[in-house]
Amino acid sequence: MAKKIALHPKHPERVCWGCDRYCPAGSLSCGNGSDRTPHPIELLGDDWLEYGDWGFEAEADPVAPITGPR
């Protein structure tokens, strides 16, 4: 069974999202190319889930983005 993708990861640029391994950006092990696959949030913005047919139903996001100062 495939891993669930994080809907709003804190640092999507640190991970390759191309397969179920989610390798660190500097240590790709799947061999599907030399570049990391970006997360949809990097390409389409924070509202990426609202557009397109992604083939899954969005549930409550356990990894919600932090908004505002703490």
mmCIF file as Biopython writes it, N, C-alpha, C and O atoms, coordinates in Angstrom:
data_model
#
loop_
_atom_site.group_PDB
_atom_site.id
_atom_site.type_symbol
_atom_site.label_atom_id
_atom_site.label_alt_id
_atom_site.label_comp_id
_atom_site.label_asym_id
_atom_site.label_entity_id
_atom_site.label_seq_id
_atom_site.pdbx_PDB_ins_code
_atom_site.Cartn_x
_atom_site.Cartn_y
_atom_site.Cartn_z
_atom_site.occupancy
_atom_site.B_iso_or_equiv
_atom_site.auth_seq_id
_atom_site.auth_asym_id
_atom_site.pdbx_PDB_model_num
ATOM 1   N N  . MET A ? 1  ? 0.839   -1.182 0.000   1.0 0.0 1  A 1 
ATOM 2   C CA . MET A ? 1  ? 0.000   0.000  0.000   1.0 0.0 1  A 1 
ATOM 3   C C  . MET A ? 1  ? 0.888   1.250  0.000   1.0 0.0 1  A 1 
ATOM 4   O O  . MET A ? 1  ? 1.899   1.294  0.700   1.0 0.0 1  A 1 
ATOM 5   N N  . ALA A ? 2  ? 0.521   2.229  -0.758  1.0 0.0 2  A 1 
ATOM 6   C CA . ALA A ? 2  ? 1.312   3.450  -0.894  1.0 0.0 2  A 1 
ATOM 7   C C  . ALA A ? 2  ? 1.212   4.311  0.365   1.0 0.0 2  A 1 
ATOM 8   O O  . ALA A ? 2  ? 0.192   4.323  1.053   1.0 0.0 2  A 1 
ATOM 9   N N  . LYS A ? 3  ? 2.295   5.024  0.643   1.0 0.0 3  A 1 
ATOM 10  C CA . LYS A ? 3  ? 2.287   5.957  1.767   1.0 0.0 3  A 1 
ATOM 11  C C  . LYS A ? 3  ? 1.404   7.150  1.415   1.0 0.0 3  A 1 
ATOM 12  O O  . LYS A ? 3  ? 1.233   7.480  0.242   1.0 0.0 3  A 1 
ATOM 13  N N  . LYS A ? 4  ? 0.851   7.788  2.431   1.0 0.0 4  A 1 
ATOM 14  C CA . LYS A ? 4  ? 0.064   8.991  2.207   1.0 0.0 4  A 1 
ATOM 15  C C  . LYS A ? 4  ? 1.002   10.175 2.061   1.0 0.0 4  A 1 
ATOM 16  O O  . LYS A ? 4  ? 1.980   10.298 2.799   1.0 0.0 4  A 1 
ATOM 17  N N  . ILE A ? 5  ? 0.704   11.034 1.117   1.0 0.0 5  A 1 
ATOM 18  C CA . ILE A ? 5  ? 1.517   12.226 0.899   1.0 0.0 5  A 1 
ATOM 19  C C  . ILE A ? 5  ? 1.063   13.315 1.869   1.0 0.0 5  A 1 
ATOM 20  O O  . ILE A ? 5  ? -0.131  13.480 2.120   1.0 0.0 5  A 1 
ATOM 21  N N  . ALA A ? 6  ? 2.018   14.045 2.405   1.0 0.0 6  A 1 
ATOM 22  C CA . ALA A ? 6  ? 1.687   15.166 3.288   1.0 0.0 6  A 1 
ATOM 23  C C  . ALA A ? 6  ? 1.059   16.271 2.450   1.0 0.0 6  A 1 
ATOM 24  O O  . ALA A ? 6  ? 1.600   16.643 1.409   1.0 0.0 6  A 1 
ATOM 25  N N  . LEU A ? 7  ? -0.065  16.793 2.888   1.0 0.0 7  A 1 
ATOM 26  C CA . LEU A ? 7  ? -0.755  17.818 2.109   1.0 0.0 7  A 1 
ATOM 27  C C  . LEU A ? 7  ? -0.075  19.176 2.208   1.0 0.0 7  A 1 
ATOM 28  O O  . LEU A ? 7  ? -0.039  19.920 1.227   1.0 0.0 7  A 1 
ATOM 29  N N  . HIS A ? 8  ? 0.458   19.506 3.362   1.0 0.0 8  A 1 
ATOM 30  C CA . HIS A ? 8  ? 1.137   20.792 3.576   1.0 0.0 8  A 1 
ATOM 31  C C  . HIS A ? 8  ? 2.418   20.570 4.372   1.0 0.0 8  A 1 
ATOM 32  O O  . HIS A ? 8  ? 2.478   20.932 5.547   1.0 0.0 8  A 1 
ATOM 33  N N  . PRO A ? 9  ? 3.453   19.977 3.752   1.0 0.0 9  A 1 
ATOM 34  C CA . PRO A ? 9  ? 4.698   19.732 4.489   1.0 0.0 9  A 1 
ATOM 35  C C  . PRO A ? 9  ? 5.406   21.033 4.841   1.0 0.0 9  A 1 
ATOM 36  O O  . PRO A ? 9  ? 5.310   22.016 4.106   1.0 0.0 9  A 1 
ATOM 37  N N  . LYS A ? 10 ? 6.123   21.038 5.976   1.0 0.0 10 A 1 
ATOM 38  C CA . LYS A ? 10 ? 6.825   22.245 6.422   1.0 0.0 10 A 1 
ATOM 39  C C  . LYS A ? 10 ? 7.966   22.628 5.486   1.0 0.0 10 A 1 
ATOM 40  O O  . LYS A ? 10 ? 8.141   23.809 5.186   1.0 0.0 10 A 1 
ATOM 41  N N  . HIS A ? 11 ? 8.740   21.660 5.024   1.0 0.0 11 A 1 
ATOM 42  C CA . HIS A ? 11 ? 9.884   21.914 4.143   1.0 0.0 11 A 1 
ATOM 43  C C  . HIS A ? 11 ? 9.851   20.939 2.973   1.0 0.0 11 A 1 
ATOM 44  O O  . HIS A ? 11 ? 10.620  19.978 2.964   1.0 0.0 11 A 1 
ATOM 45  N N  . PRO A ? 12 ? 8.982   21.157 1.984   1.0 0.0 12 A 1 
ATOM 46  C CA . PRO A ? 12 ? 8.876   20.213 0.874   1.0 0.0 12 A 1 
ATOM 47  C C  . PRO A ? 12 ? 10.143  20.127 0.031   1.0 0.0 12 A 1 
ATOM 48  O O  . PRO A ? 12 ? 10.364  19.124 -0.647  1.0 0.0 12 A 1 
ATOM 49  N N  . GLU A ? 13 ? 10.969  21.155 0.062   1.0 0.0 13 A 1 
ATOM 50  C CA . GLU A ? 13 ? 12.181  21.178 -0.756  1.0 0.0 13 A 1 
ATOM 51  C C  . GLU A ? 13 ? 13.251  20.221 -0.244  1.0 0.0 13 A 1 
ATOM 52  O O  . GLU A ? 13 ? 14.234  19.979 -0.945  1.0 0.0 13 A 1 
ATOM 53  N N  . ARG A ? 14 ? 13.093  19.676 0.944   1.0 0.0 14 A 1 
ATOM 54  C CA . ARG A ? 14 ? 14.081  18.772 1.525   1.0 0.0 14 A 1 
ATOM 55  C C  . ARG A ? 14 ? 13.866  17.310 1.151   1.0 0.0 14 A 1 
ATOM 56  O O  . ARG A ? 14 ? 14.686  16.454 1.485   1.0 0.0 14 A 1 
ATOM 57  N N  . VAL A ? 15 ? 12.758  17.020 0.456   1.0 0.0 15 A 1 
ATOM 58  C CA . VAL A ? 15 ? 12.382  15.637 0.167   1.0 0.0 15 A 1 
ATOM 59  C C  . VAL A ? 15 ? 12.070  15.469 -1.311  1.0 0.0 15 A 1 
ATOM 60  O O  . VAL A ? 15 ? 11.554  16.392 -1.943  1.0 0.0 15 A 1 
ATOM 61  N N  . CYS A ? 16 ? 12.375  14.301 -1.871  1.0 0.0 16 A 1 
ATOM 62  C CA . CYS A ? 16 ? 11.948  13.949 -3.224  1.0 0.0 16 A 1 
ATOM 63  C C  . CYS A ? 16 ? 10.608  13.238 -3.100  1.0 0.0 16 A 1 
ATOM 64  O O  . CYS A ? 16 ? 10.490  12.266 -2.354  1.0 0.0 16 A 1 
ATOM 65  N N  . TRP A ? 17 ? 9.598   13.711 -3.821  1.0 0.0 17 A 1 
ATOM 66  C CA . TRP A ? 17 ? 8.245   13.183 -3.711  1.0 0.0 17 A 1 
ATOM 67  C C  . TRP A ? 17 ? 7.900   12.259 -4.865  1.0 0.0 17 A 1 
ATOM 68  O O  . TRP A ? 17 ? 6.721   12.040 -5.142  1.0 0.0 17 A 1 
ATOM 69  N N  . GLY A ? 18 ? 8.901   11.712 -5.548  1.0 0.0 18 A 1 
ATOM 70  C CA . GLY A ? 18 ? 8.674   10.924 -6.754  1.0 0.0 18 A 1 
ATOM 71  C C  . GLY A ? 18 ? 8.205   9.499  -6.557  1.0 0.0 18 A 1 
ATOM 72  O O  . GLY A ? 18 ? 7.672   8.904  -7.493  1.0 0.0 18 A 1 
ATOM 73  N N  . CYS A ? 19 ? 8.382   8.930  -5.381  1.0 0.0 19 A 1 
ATOM 74  C CA . CYS A ? 19 ? 7.925   7.558  -5.130  1.0 0.0 19 A 1 
ATOM 75  C C  . CYS A ? 19 ? 7.584   7.426  -3.647  1.0 0.0 19 A 1 
ATOM 76  O O  . CYS A ? 19 ? 7.538   8.425  -2.929  1.0 0.0 19 A 1 
ATOM 77  N N  . ASP A ? 20 ? 7.352   6.231  -3.199  1.0 0.0 20 A 1 
ATOM 78  C CA . ASP A ? 20 ? 6.962   6.014  -1.802  1.0 0.0 20 A 1 
ATOM 79  C C  . ASP A ? 20 ? 8.128   6.041  -0.823  1.0 0.0 20 A 1 
ATOM 80  O O  . ASP A ? 20 ? 7.920   5.888  0.380   1.0 0.0 20 A 1 
ATOM 81  N N  . ARG A ? 21 ? 9.348   6.232  -1.312  1.0 0.0 21 A 1 
ATOM 82  C CA . ARG A ? 21 ? 10.505  6.238  -0.418  1.0 0.0 21 A 1 
ATOM 83  C C  . ARG A ? 21 ? 10.712  7.591  0.264   1.0 0.0 21 A 1 
ATOM 84  O O  . ARG A ? 21 ? 11.226  7.647  1.381   1.0 0.0 21 A 1 
ATOM 85  N N  . TYR A ? 22 ? 10.313  8.685  -0.401  1.0 0.0 22 A 1 
ATOM 86  C CA . TYR A ? 22 ? 10.478  10.043 0.134   1.0 0.0 22 A 1 
ATOM 87  C C  . TYR A ? 22 ? 11.909  10.277 0.623   1.0 0.0 22 A 1 
ATOM 88  O O  . TYR A ? 22 ? 12.131  10.617 1.785   1.0 0.0 22 A 1 
ATOM 89  N N  . CYS A ? 23 ? 12.871  10.091 -0.277  1.0 0.0 23 A 1 
ATOM 90  C CA . CYS A ? 23 ? 14.293  10.230 0.050   1.0 0.0 23 A 1 
ATOM 91  C C  . CYS A ? 23 ? 14.651  11.686 0.336   1.0 0.0 23 A 1 
ATOM 92  O O  . CYS A ? 23 ? 13.989  12.595 -0.166  1.0 0.0 23 A 1 
ATOM 93  N N  . PRO A ? 24 ? 15.695  11.915 1.138   1.0 0.0 24 A 1 
ATOM 94  C CA . PRO A ? 24 ? 16.214  13.272 1.295   1.0 0.0 24 A 1 
ATOM 95  C C  . PRO A ? 24 ? 16.700  13.798 -0.058  1.0 0.0 24 A 1 
ATOM 96  O O  . PRO A ? 24 ? 17.185  13.028 -0.887  1.0 0.0 24 A 1 
ATOM 97  N N  . ALA A ? 25 ? 16.574  15.088 -0.275  1.0 0.0 25 A 1 
ATOM 98  C CA . ALA A ? 25 ? 16.913  15.693 -1.566  1.0 0.0 25 A 1 
ATOM 99  C C  . ALA A ? 25 ? 18.352  15.428 -1.992  1.0 0.0 25 A 1 
ATOM 100 O O  . ALA A ? 25 ? 18.631  15.359 -3.189  1.0 0.0 25 A 1 
ATOM 101 N N  . GLY A ? 26 ? 19.270  15.280 -1.041  1.0 0.0 26 A 1 
ATOM 102 C CA . GLY A ? 26 ? 20.667  15.056 -1.378  1.0 0.0 26 A 1 
ATOM 103 C C  . GLY A ? 26 ? 21.067  13.594 -1.420  1.0 0.0 26 A 1 
ATOM 104 O O  . GLY A ? 26 ? 22.249  13.292 -1.582  1.0 0.0 26 A 1 
ATOM 105 N N  . SER A ? 27 ? 20.117  12.673 -1.279  1.0 0.0 27 A 1 
ATOM 106 C CA . SER A ? 27 ? 20.439  11.257 -1.212  1.0 0.0 27 A 1 
ATOM 107 C C  . SER A ? 27 ? 19.340  10.421 -1.871  1.0 0.0 27 A 1 
ATOM 108 O O  . SER A ? 27 ? 18.667  9.636  -1.204  1.0 0.0 27 A 1 
ATOM 109 N N  . LEU A ? 28 ? 19.163  10.594 -3.173  1.0 0.0 28 A 1 
ATOM 110 C CA . LEU A ? 28 ? 18.105  9.880  -3.884  1.0 0.0 28 A 1 
ATOM 111 C C  . LEU A ? 28 ? 18.527  8.436  -4.136  1.0 0.0 28 A 1 
ATOM 112 O O  . LEU A ? 28 ? 19.638  8.184  -4.601  1.0 0.0 28 A 1 
ATOM 113 N N  . SER A ? 29 ? 17.645  7.493  -3.830  1.0 0.0 29 A 1 
ATOM 114 C CA . SER A ? 29 ? 18.017  6.091  -3.976  1.0 0.0 29 A 1 
ATOM 115 C C  . SER A ? 29 ? 17.147  5.311  -4.947  1.0 0.0 29 A 1 
ATOM 116 O O  . SER A ? 29 ? 17.445  4.147  -5.215  1.0 0.0 29 A 1 
ATOM 117 N N  . CYS A ? 30 ? 16.091  5.893  -5.485  1.0 0.0 30 A 1 
ATOM 118 C CA . CYS A ? 30 ? 15.186  5.120  -6.337  1.0 0.0 30 A 1 
ATOM 119 C C  . CYS A ? 30 ? 15.689  4.978  -7.766  1.0 0.0 30 A 1 
ATOM 120 O O  . CYS A ? 30 ? 15.273  4.057  -8.469  1.0 0.0 30 A 1 
ATOM 121 N N  . GLY A ? 31 ? 16.563  5.853  -8.210  1.0 0.0 31 A 1 
ATOM 122 C CA . GLY A ? 31 ? 17.130  5.740  -9.537  1.0 0.0 31 A 1 
ATOM 123 C C  . GLY A ? 31 ? 16.204  6.177  -10.658 1.0 0.0 31 A 1 
ATOM 124 O O  . GLY A ? 31 ? 16.432  5.824  -11.815 1.0 0.0 31 A 1 
ATOM 125 N N  . ASN A ? 32 ? 15.159  6.942  -10.340 1.0 0.0 32 A 1 
ATOM 126 C CA . ASN A ? 32 ? 14.241  7.377  -11.385 1.0 0.0 32 A 1 
ATOM 127 C C  . ASN A ? 32 ? 14.717  8.652  -12.080 1.0 0.0 32 A 1 
ATOM 128 O O  . ASN A ? 32 ? 13.946  9.280  -12.807 1.0 0.0 32 A 1 
ATOM 129 N N  . GLY A ? 33 ? 15.933  9.029  -11.873 1.0 0.0 33 A 1 
ATOM 130 C CA . GLY A ? 33 ? 16.476  10.245 -12.482 1.0 0.0 33 A 1 
ATOM 131 C C  . GLY A ? 33 ? 17.446  10.898 -11.521 1.0 0.0 33 A 1 
ATOM 132 O O  . GLY A ? 33 ? 17.613  10.442 -10.390 1.0 0.0 33 A 1 
ATOM 133 N N  . SER A ? 34 ? 18.070  11.942 -11.958 1.0 0.0 34 A 1 
ATOM 134 C CA . SER A ? 34 ? 19.060  12.581 -11.106 1.0 0.0 34 A 1 
ATOM 135 C C  . SER A ? 34 ? 18.502  13.762 -10.330 1.0 0.0 34 A 1 
ATOM 136 O O  . SER A ? 34 ? 19.172  14.283 -9.439  1.0 0.0 34 A 1 
ATOM 137 N N  . ASP A ? 35 ? 17.284  14.197 -10.651 1.0 0.0 35 A 1 
ATOM 138 C CA . ASP A ? 35 ? 16.679  15.339 -9.971  1.0 0.0 35 A 1 
ATOM 139 C C  . ASP A ? 35 ? 15.554  14.872 -9.067  1.0 0.0 35 A 1 
ATOM 140 O O  . ASP A ? 35 ? 14.916  13.852 -9.327  1.0 0.0 35 A 1 
ATOM 141 N N  . ARG A ? 36 ? 15.317  15.623 -8.006  1.0 0.0 36 A 1 
ATOM 142 C CA . ARG A ? 36 ? 14.221  15.298 -7.109  1.0 0.0 36 A 1 
ATOM 143 C C  . ARG A ? 36 ? 12.895  15.729 -7.729  1.0 0.0 36 A 1 
ATOM 144 O O  . ARG A ? 36 ? 12.837  16.685 -8.503  1.0 0.0 36 A 1 
ATOM 145 N N  . THR A ? 37 ? 11.851  15.021 -7.382  1.0 0.0 37 A 1 
ATOM 146 C CA . THR A ? 37 ? 10.508  15.366 -7.843  1.0 0.0 37 A 1 
ATOM 147 C C  . THR A ? 37 ? 9.904   16.329 -6.832  1.0 0.0 37 A 1 
ATOM 148 O O  . THR A ? 37 ? 9.805   15.986 -5.653  1.0 0.0 37 A 1 
ATOM 149 N N  . PRO A ? 38 ? 9.497   17.523 -7.252  1.0 0.0 38 A 1 
ATOM 150 C CA . PRO A ? 38 ? 8.943   18.491 -6.304  1.0 0.0 38 A 1 
ATOM 151 C C  . PRO A ? 38 ? 7.544   18.101 -5.833  1.0 0.0 38 A 1 
ATOM 152 O O  . PRO A ? 38 ? 6.815   17.388 -6.523  1.0 0.0 38 A 1 
ATOM 153 N N  . HIS A ? 39 ? 7.194   18.574 -4.666  1.0 0.0 39 A 1 
ATOM 154 C CA . HIS A ? 39 ? 5.849   18.402 -4.115  1.0 0.0 39 A 1 
ATOM 155 C C  . HIS A ? 39 ? 4.915   19.340 -4.887  1.0 0.0 39 A 1 
ATOM 156 O O  . HIS A ? 39 ? 5.356   20.402 -5.326  1.0 0.0 39 A 1 
ATOM 157 N N  . PRO A ? 40 ? 3.648   18.980 -5.064  1.0 0.0 40 A 1 
ATOM 158 C CA . PRO A ? 40 ? 2.718   19.863 -5.784  1.0 0.0 40 A 1 
ATOM 159 C C  . PRO A ? 40 ? 2.602   21.258 -5.177  1.0 0.0 40 A 1 
ATOM 160 O O  . PRO A ? 40 ? 2.320   22.215 -5.897  1.0 0.0 40 A 1 
ATOM 161 N N  . ILE A ? 41 ? 2.812   21.390 -3.885  1.0 0.0 41 A 1 
ATOM 162 C CA . ILE A ? 41 ? 2.726   22.710 -3.250  1.0 0.0 41 A 1 
ATOM 163 C C  . ILE A ? 41 ? 3.819   23.642 -3.761  1.0 0.0 41 A 1 
ATOM 164 O O  . ILE A ? 41 ? 3.636   24.859 -3.792  1.0 0.0 41 A 1 
ATOM 165 N N  . GLU A ? 42 ? 4.964   23.066 -4.165  1.0 0.0 42 A 1 
ATOM 166 C CA . GLU A ? 42 ? 6.052   23.874 -4.713  1.0 0.0 42 A 1 
ATOM 167 C C  . GLU A ? 42 ? 5.724   24.386 -6.108  1.0 0.0 42 A 1 
ATOM 168 O O  . GLU A ? 42 ? 6.164   25.469 -6.495  1.0 0.0 42 A 1 
ATOM 169 N N  . LEU A ? 43 ? 4.965   23.622 -6.852  1.0 0.0 43 A 1 
ATOM 170 C CA . LEU A ? 43 ? 4.630   23.988 -8.229  1.0 0.0 43 A 1 
ATOM 171 C C  . LEU A ? 43 ? 3.361   24.824 -8.331  1.0 0.0 43 A 1 
ATOM 172 O O  . LEU A ? 43 ? 3.282   25.737 -9.153  1.0 0.0 43 A 1 
ATOM 173 N N  . LEU A ? 44 ? 2.369   24.516 -7.500  1.0 0.0 44 A 1 
ATOM 174 C CA . LEU A ? 44 ? 1.045   25.114 -7.652  1.0 0.0 44 A 1 
ATOM 175 C C  . LEU A ? 44 ? 0.644   26.043 -6.518  1.0 0.0 44 A 1 
ATOM 176 O O  . LEU A ? 44 ? -0.381  26.716 -6.622  1.0 0.0 44 A 1 
ATOM 177 N N  . GLY A ? 45 ? 1.415   26.103 -5.439  1.0 0.0 45 A 1 
ATOM 178 C CA . GLY A ? 45 ? 1.098   26.985 -4.321  1.0 0.0 45 A 1 
ATOM 179 C C  . GLY A ? 45 ? 0.323   26.280 -3.216  1.0 0.0 45 A 1 
ATOM 180 O O  . GLY A ? 45 ? 0.024   25.090 -3.312  1.0 0.0 45 A 1 
ATOM 181 N N  . ASP A ? 46 ? 0.003   27.033 -2.166  1.0 0.0 46 A 1 
ATOM 182 C CA . ASP A ? 46 ? -0.650  26.479 -0.986  1.0 0.0 46 A 1 
ATOM 183 C C  . ASP A ? 46 ? -2.029  25.897 -1.257  1.0 0.0 46 A 1 
ATOM 184 O O  . ASP A ? 46 ? -2.470  25.002 -0.535  1.0 0.0 46 A 1 
ATOM 185 N N  . ASP A ? 47 ? -2.708  26.379 -2.264  1.0 0.0 47 A 1 
ATOM 186 C CA . ASP A ? 47 ? -4.060  25.891 -2.561  1.0 0.0 47 A 1 
ATOM 187 C C  . ASP A ? 47 ? -4.058  24.814 -3.646  1.0 0.0 47 A 1 
ATOM 188 O O  . ASP A ? 47 ? -5.052  24.656 -4.354  1.0 0.0 47 A 1 
ATOM 189 N N  . TRP A ? 48 ? -2.968  24.079 -3.787  1.0 0.0 48 A 1 
ATOM 190 C CA . TRP A ? 48 ? -2.804  23.083 -4.843  1.0 0.0 48 A 1 
ATOM 191 C C  . TRP A ? 48 ? -3.872  22.012 -4.819  1.0 0.0 48 A 1 
ATOM 192 O O  . TRP A ? 48 ? -4.240  21.489 -5.871  1.0 0.0 48 A 1 
ATOM 193 N N  . LEU A ? 49 ? -4.377  21.674 -3.651  1.0 0.0 49 A 1 
ATOM 194 C CA . LEU A ? 49 ? -5.331  20.584 -3.519  1.0 0.0 49 A 1 
ATOM 195 C C  . LEU A ? 49 ? -6.713  20.937 -4.075  1.0 0.0 49 A 1 
ATOM 196 O O  . LEU A ? 49 ? -7.492  20.047 -4.415  1.0 0.0 49 A 1 
ATOM 197 N N  . GLU A ? 50 ? -7.013  22.227 -4.165  1.0 0.0 50 A 1 
ATOM 198 C CA . GLU A ? 50 ? -8.327  22.670 -4.641  1.0 0.0 50 A 1 
ATOM 199 C C  . GLU A ? 50 ? -8.474  22.536 -6.150  1.0 0.0 50 A 1 
ATOM 200 O O  . GLU A ? 50 ? -9.596  22.545 -6.658  1.0 0.0 50 A 1 
ATOM 201 N N  . TYR A ? 51 ? -7.385  22.413 -6.866  1.0 0.0 51 A 1 
ATOM 202 C CA . TYR A ? 51 ? -7.427  22.377 -8.323  1.0 0.0 51 A 1 
ATOM 203 C C  . TYR A ? 51 ? -6.981  21.023 -8.845  1.0 0.0 51 A 1 
ATOM 204 O O  . TYR A ? 51 ? -5.977  20.474 -8.391  1.0 0.0 51 A 1 
ATOM 205 N N  . GLY A ? 52 ? -7.717  20.494 -9.783  1.0 0.0 52 A 1 
ATOM 206 C CA . GLY A ? 52 ? -7.340  19.237 -10.406 1.0 0.0 52 A 1 
ATOM 207 C C  . GLY A ? 52 ? -7.988  18.028 -9.751  1.0 0.0 52 A 1 
ATOM 208 O O  . GLY A ? 52 ? -8.546  18.114 -8.657  1.0 0.0 52 A 1 
ATOM 209 N N  . ASP A ? 53 ? -7.903  16.918 -10.432 1.0 0.0 53 A 1 
ATOM 210 C CA . ASP A ? 53 ? -8.421  15.656 -9.935  1.0 0.0 53 A 1 
ATOM 211 C C  . ASP A ? 53 ? -7.240  14.812 -9.500  1.0 0.0 53 A 1 
ATOM 212 O O  . ASP A ? 53 ? -6.546  14.236 -10.338 1.0 0.0 53 A 1 
ATOM 213 N N  . TRP A ? 54 ? -7.005  14.733 -8.210  1.0 0.0 54 A 1 
ATOM 214 C CA . TRP A ? 54 ? -5.832  14.069 -7.671  1.0 0.0 54 A 1 
ATOM 215 C C  . TRP A ? 54 ? -6.063  12.590 -7.404  1.0 0.0 54 A 1 
ATOM 216 O O  . TRP A ? 54 ? -5.117  11.868 -7.090  1.0 0.0 54 A 1 
ATOM 217 N N  . GLY A ? 55 ? -7.306  12.123 -7.524  1.0 0.0 55 A 1 
ATOM 218 C CA . GLY A ? 55 ? -7.588  10.707 -7.356  1.0 0.0 55 A 1 
ATOM 219 C C  . GLY A ? 55 ? -7.683  10.254 -5.912  1.0 0.0 55 A 1 
ATOM 220 O O  . GLY A ? 55 ? -7.617  9.055  -5.639  1.0 0.0 55 A 1 
ATOM 221 N N  . PHE A ? 56 ? -7.838  11.195 -4.970  1.0 0.0 56 A 1 
ATOM 222 C CA . PHE A ? 56 ? -8.034  10.822 -3.569  1.0 0.0 56 A 1 
ATOM 223 C C  . PHE A ? 56 ? -8.858  11.900 -2.891  1.0 0.0 56 A 1 
ATOM 224 O O  . PHE A ? 56 ? -8.926  13.039 -3.353  1.0 0.0 56 A 1 
ATOM 225 N N  . GLU A ? 57 ? -9.476  11.523 -1.794  1.0 0.0 57 A 1 
ATOM 226 C CA . GLU A ? 57 ? -10.244 12.475 -1.004  1.0 0.0 57 A 1 
ATOM 227 C C  . GLU A ? 57 ? -9.340  13.031 0.091   1.0 0.0 57 A 1 
ATOM 228 O O  . GLU A ? 57 ? -8.660  12.273 0.782   1.0 0.0 57 A 1 
ATOM 229 N N  . ALA A ? 58 ? -9.331  14.337 0.248   1.0 0.0 58 A 1 
ATOM 230 C CA . ALA A ? 58 ? -8.502  14.966 1.278   1.0 0.0 58 A 1 
ATOM 231 C C  . ALA A ? 58 ? -9.170  14.796 2.630   1.0 0.0 58 A 1 
ATOM 232 O O  . ALA A ? 58 ? -10.363 15.054 2.790   1.0 0.0 58 A 1 
ATOM 233 N N  . GLU A ? 59 ? -8.379  14.357 3.599   1.0 0.0 59 A 1 
ATOM 234 C CA . GLU A ? 59 ? -8.854  14.248 4.966   1.0 0.0 59 A 1 
ATOM 235 C C  . GLU A ? 59 ? -8.256  15.401 5.751   1.0 0.0 59 A 1 
ATOM 236 O O  . GLU A ? 59 ? -7.515  16.217 5.203   1.0 0.0 59 A 1 
ATOM 237 N N  . ALA A ? 60 ? -8.577  15.467 7.029   1.0 0.0 60 A 1 
ATOM 238 C CA . ALA A ? 60 ? -7.975  16.497 7.866   1.0 0.0 60 A 1 
ATOM 239 C C  . ALA A ? 60 ? -6.466  16.335 7.810   1.0 0.0 60 A 1 
ATOM 240 O O  . ALA A ? 60 ? -5.947  15.229 7.963   1.0 0.0 60 A 1 
ATOM 241 N N  . ASP A ? 61 ? -5.769  17.432 7.593   1.0 0.0 61 A 1 
ATOM 242 C CA . ASP A ? 61 ? -4.320  17.393 7.422   1.0 0.0 61 A 1 
ATOM 243 C C  . ASP A ? 61 ? -3.623  17.355 8.776   1.0 0.0 61 A 1 
ATOM 244 O O  . ASP A ? 61 ? -3.697  18.333 9.521   1.0 0.0 61 A 1 
ATOM 245 N N  . PRO A ? 62 ? -2.946  16.255 9.122   1.0 0.0 62 A 1 
ATOM 246 C CA . PRO A ? 62 ? -2.242  16.196 10.396  1.0 0.0 62 A 1 
ATOM 247 C C  . PRO A ? 62 ? -0.997  17.077 10.430  1.0 0.0 62 A 1 
ATOM 248 O O  . PRO A ? 62 ? -0.485  17.384 11.507  1.0 0.0 62 A 1 
ATOM 249 N N  . VAL A ? 63 ? -0.507  17.484 9.262   1.0 0.0 63 A 1 
ATOM 250 C CA . VAL A ? 63 ? 0.682   18.327 9.183   1.0 0.0 63 A 1 
ATOM 251 C C  . VAL A ? 63 ? 0.264   19.661 8.587   1.0 0.0 63 A 1 
ATOM 252 O O  . VAL A ? 63 ? 0.608   19.977 7.448   1.0 0.0 63 A 1 
ATOM 253 N N  . ALA A ? 64 ? -0.481  20.443 9.364   1.0 0.0 64 A 1 
ATOM 254 C CA . ALA A ? 64 ? -0.952  21.732 8.880   1.0 0.0 64 A 1 
ATOM 255 C C  . ALA A ? 64 ? 0.165   22.760 8.961   1.0 0.0 64 A 1 
ATOM 256 O O  . ALA A ? 64 ? 1.028   22.680 9.836   1.0 0.0 64 A 1 
ATOM 257 N N  . PRO A ? 65 ? 0.148   23.739 8.038   1.0 0.0 65 A 1 
ATOM 258 C CA . PRO A ? 65 ? 1.189   24.764 8.072   1.0 0.0 65 A 1 
ATOM 259 C C  . PRO A ? 65 ? 1.043   25.673 9.298   1.0 0.0 65 A 1 
ATOM 260 O O  . PRO A ? 65 ? -0.064  25.921 9.775   1.0 0.0 65 A 1 
ATOM 261 N N  . ILE A ? 66 ? 2.165   26.158 9.789   1.0 0.0 66 A 1 
ATOM 262 C CA . ILE A ? 66 ? 2.146   27.100 10.901  1.0 0.0 66 A 1 
ATOM 263 C C  . ILE A ? 66 ? 1.890   28.481 10.332  1.0 0.0 66 A 1 
ATOM 264 O O  . ILE A ? 66 ? 2.600   28.935 9.435   1.0 0.0 66 A 1 
ATOM 265 N N  . THR A ? 67 ? 0.872   29.148 10.857  1.0 0.0 67 A 1 
ATOM 266 C CA . THR A ? 67 ? 0.540   30.483 10.370  1.0 0.0 67 A 1 
ATOM 267 C C  . THR A ? 67 ? 0.735   31.499 11.473  1.0 0.0 67 A 1 
ATOM 268 O O  . THR A ? 67 ? 0.357   31.273 12.622  1.0 0.0 67 A 1 
ATOM 269 N N  . GLY A ? 68 ? 1.318   32.599 11.116  1.0 0.0 68 A 1 
ATOM 270 C CA . GLY A ? 68 ? 1.506   33.684 12.071  1.0 0.0 68 A 1 
ATOM 271 C C  . GLY A ? 68 ? 2.665   33.438 13.027  1.0 0.0 68 A 1 
ATOM 272 O O  . GLY A ? 68 ? 3.186   32.326 13.109  1.0 0.0 68 A 1 
ATOM 273 N N  . PRO A ? 69 ? 3.061   34.474 13.743  1.0 0.0 69 A 1 
ATOM 274 C CA . PRO A ? 69 ? 4.170   34.342 14.690  1.0 0.0 69 A 1 
ATOM 275 C C  . PRO A ? 69 ? 3.745   33.540 15.926  1.0 0.0 69 A 1 
ATOM 276 O O  . PRO A ? 69 ? 2.578   33.516 16.315  1.0 0.0 69 A 1 
ATOM 277 N N  . ARG A ? 70 ? 4.731   32.899 16.511  1.0 0.0 70 A 1 
ATOM 278 C CA . ARG A ? 70 ? 4.459   32.116 17.725  1.0 0.0 70 A 1 
ATOM 279 C C  . ARG A ? 70 ? 4.960   32.832 18.927  1.0 0.0 70 A 1 
ATOM 280 O O  . ARG A ? 70 ? 4.825   32.333 20.044  1.0 0.0 70 A 1 
#
